[in-house]
Amino acid sequence: MTVKELSCIQSGVPTARYKRIVDAFAVEIRTGRLSAGTQLPTHRDLAAREGIAVVTASRVYAELEAMGLVSREQGRGTFVRDLALPPGHGIDQHALTADAVDLNFNYPALPGQADLLRQALRELAGSGDLEALLRYQPHGGRDRDRAAVATHLLSRGLDVTPDRVAVVNGAQHGLTVTALATLRPGDVVAADAVTYPGFKVLAEALHLELASIPVTLTGPDVDALDRLCRCRPVRAVYAMPTLHNPLGWVMNSKVRRHVIGVARRHGLLLIEDASYAYLVDSPPPPLAATAPDITVYVSGLSKNVATGLRVGFVVAPRERMRAIERAIRATTWNTPALTAAIAARWLEDGTVARLEADKRADATLRQTIARETLQPLEQLAHPASYFTWLPLPDNARADRIAATLATSQISVSTAGPFAITVNPPQAIRLALGSTTLSTLADALTTVRRTIEDDVCR
Ligand SMILES: Cc1ncc(COP(=O)(O)O)c(C=O)c1O
């Protein structure tokens, strides 16, 4: 990503004149200040108002139409569209048709995992403690399950006792109970200018206020976070130090120390999301290892084992555990005992460690395919990650590209769902983990061609 594009993420202001006008309209429409059905000025009036040529005014409206923000009606004029997002562009999960290629959501699975599940269910059926699985469980999970997670976390660089672990219903649930247990409506939470969409959904649902931290190539701009904390009452920071989704960074030790220093200075809680951390070979220690008293660590088994398992975990300072367990009680009572039991078996017998090694190799291969197939397009990705971020060339428009790809049955995400800034950068995020390898290469070729064609439009 170029410095200019990074500054676009931070300020949301691209350079070309007509684009500035497009983006200003986009903000007005997306924020609802220009409501659905509003008639926009004629091309001639817009040209006079902005001091641009009529042909440029036409181009502005053409862009807005391609972005799905306005509709042009023959003989009547240009009107703001109703902004129900078309499928694939929003943050809500949607059903794809059977033949669609999903480059939007990541649910990495390897051949043979269904057999592993069959085998685990068979073993469980013969195991003798089935009756126990029919009852309510302790909110934070059974002792055995918590202990299995604690042992697993040693491989993540975290040495914790099982009483500081709570088993939850996936990392998203882990983030939810963390927020419920530690924050109140109206609290300000700082998060990267582009971040995991599920955290945005959560903040919206719990009425938390998200404050945007500008991003650099190697992590958040920590000095900017420091300044933010001086002028706003920031309570917590949501961070992905090891394999940021979607930008792919792994914060080095210096940046981590800096984040912790700012957090201590301003009394912040650190919410560390390590959902993709297993893909990184020997990263620096998690924030939760260096600053265990101010960090809640959240991760899960979705990306390294299977999304359908819905098992995750939270590691928190001991004094926060009661509140976390209460939040679990308020939301699910306990994580289903059946999936937790399967997860514990797989953690204990080495299956998770094996799957992680295999998925690291799989993700690295997919990333190599992406790098080769998408060049010469600019890509921002960790070499072993299951996603890539494509900052678009000048003139290309993400909404238009996503819409074109949708007609070829390829689902991708624009920057919109990831952006905290009002005006999302022009970028496409591709999930590489959910399709077969051969389909992946073909789909990426179509993505590259579609972007190249869009630049010339
Ligand atoms: C960064 C990040 N955190 C949390 C989650 C939620 O994962 P889970 O399926 O464990 O709820 C995801 C899923 O995509 C993610 O990318």
The ligand as an ORCA input file, in Angstrom:
! r2SCAN-3c Opt
* xyz 0 1
  C     -10.239    -11.248     13.603
  C     -11.412    -12.112     13.892
  N     -11.867    -12.190     15.142
  C     -12.931    -12.961     15.460
  C     -13.579    -13.691     14.494
  C     -14.761    -14.526     14.893
  O     -14.433    -15.864     14.858
  P     -15.351    -17.024     15.458
  O     -15.840    -17.811     14.298
  O     -14.427    -17.798     16.337
  O     -16.464    -16.390     16.225
  C     -13.136    -13.637     13.168
  C     -13.845    -14.359     12.106
  O     -13.671    -14.132     10.941
  C     -12.034    -12.819     12.859
  O     -11.568    -12.723     11.617
*
